[in-house]
């Protein structure tokens, strides 16, 4: 998580007199009004080459207001997954690219902002072929059908024994699987009978 950009305006000074502070002067300045869709598009243009050059896929970018600053959330992933160290490296690269764009005079996001770079969680919908490829072997629900992804090709997936083309798929959802109690190994089989004394 990184804070970037210029700080917003400071609240005015206190008034002197018997009434105390003017309530209008106690407010924290709001984030500058910007077109969030346009800011998102500018961010993608600047950071996508950085993410791709590092060997990862840019999964999503979102920009939102949070008090007096903006929050830019960036999701990156790869076929082999992405670890915390990788996230830190990519985050530094993204931050440097955004700073370079600001220095060149093309302000990507006006005012202060907080940069958050992470990987998609298990609850992210499966919408692209690479998402399906990364979840081969997992239990998913798609188009009202639940099954295991046994294959993901360039044209579609195989869900258990049923072939489905990408064009026919809605967003898929990975199902969380837990072991059944009768399959769980608690490692206490060796202890049985050892506690008895004569």
Secondary structure in CASP SS format (residue, H / E / C, confidence):
PFRMAT SS
TARGET T0000
AUTHOR 0000-0000-0000
METHOD secondary structure of the structure
MODEL  1
X C 1.00
X E 1.00
X E 1.00
X E 1.00
X C 1.00
X C 1.00
X C 1.00
X C 1.00
X C 1.00
X C 1.00
X C 1.00
X C 1.00
X C 1.00
X C 1.00
X C 1.00
X C 1.00
X C 1.00
X C 1.00
X C 1.00
X C 1.00
X C 1.00
X C 1.00
X H 1.00
X H 1.00
X H 1.00
X H 1.00
X C 1.00
X C 1.00
X C 1.00
X C 1.00
X C 1.00
X C 1.00
X C 1.00
X C 1.00
X C 1.00
X H 1.00
X H 1.00
X H 1.00
X H 1.00
X H 1.00
X H 1.00
X H 1.00
X H 1.00
X H 1.00
X H 1.00
X H 1.00
X H 1.00
X H 1.00
X H 1.00
X H 1.00
X H 1.00
X H 1.00
X H 1.00
X C 1.00
X C 1.00
X C 1.00
X E 1.00
X E 1.00
X E 1.00
X E 1.00
X E 1.00
X E 1.00
X E 1.00
X E 1.00
X E 1.00
X E 1.00
X C 1.00
X C 1.00
X E 1.00
X E 1.00
X E 1.00
X E 1.00
X E 1.00
X E 1.00
X E 1.00
X E 1.00
X E 1.00
X C 1.00
X C 1.00
X C 1.00
X C 1.00
X C 1.00
X C 1.00
X H 1.00
X H 1.00
X H 1.00
X H 1.00
X H 1.00
X H 1.00
X H 1.00
X H 1.00
X H 1.00
X H 1.00
X H 1.00
X H 1.00
X H 1.00
X H 1.00
X H 1.00
X H 1.00
X H 1.00
X H 1.00
X H 1.00
X H 1.00
X C 1.00
X C 1.00
X C 1.00
X C 1.00
X C 1.00
X C 1.00
X C 1.00
X C 1.00
X C 1.00
X E 1.00
X E 1.00
X E 1.00
X E 1.00
X E 1.00
X E 1.00
X C 1.00
X C 1.00
X C 1.00
X C 1.00
X C 1.00
X C 1.00
X C 1.00
X E 1.00
X C 1.00
X C 1.00
X H 1.00
X H 1.00
X H 1.00
X H 1.00
X H 1.00
X C 1.00
X C 1.00
X C 1.00
X C 1.00
X C 1.00
X E 1.00
X E 1.00
X E 1.00
X E 1.00
X C 1.00
X C 1.00
X E 1.00
X E 1.00
X E 1.00
X E 1.00
X E 1.00
X E 1.00
X E 1.00
X E 1.00
X C 1.00
X C 1.00
X C 1.00
X E 1.00
X E 1.00
X E 1.00
X E 1.00
X C 1.00
X C 1.00
X E 1.00
X E 1.00
X E 1.00
X E 1.00
X H 1.00
X H 1.00
X H 1.00
X C 1.00
X C 1.00
X C 1.00
X E 1.00
X E 1.00
X E 1.00
X C 1.00
X C 1.00
X C 1.00
X C 1.00
X C 1.00
X C 1.00
X H 1.00
X H 1.00
X H 1.00
X C 1.00
X C 1.00
X C 1.00
X C 1.00
X C 1.00
X H 1.00
X H 1.00
X H 1.00
X C 1.00
X C 1.00
X C 1.00
X C 1.00
X C 1.00
X C 1.00
X C 1.00
END
